[in-house]
Amino acid sequence: MEWMKPEVVLGSVVYAIVGVLIFWISFIIIDKLTPYNLWHEIVEKQNKALGMVVAAMSLGICIIVAAAIH
């Protein structure tokens, strides 16, 4: 029951929070670098192609963050 030790659980929580923060910051940076507001384009204008691109970008960032943390 190695995974039930408090230091292991705390480490997992800390790494999860760090990963989410890095993803959130990188998404904001990419949103600022694009010539339009990603959230407005996807939610308000229902731009499905841009939604697919943002989803692929999000998965890529998540994979990089997970590999860096692991």
Summary of the structure (lengths in Angstrom):
residues: 70
radius of gyration: 15.9
end to end distance: 20.3
largest distance: 50.4
contacts: 147
relative contact order: 0.12
helix: 86%
strand: 0%
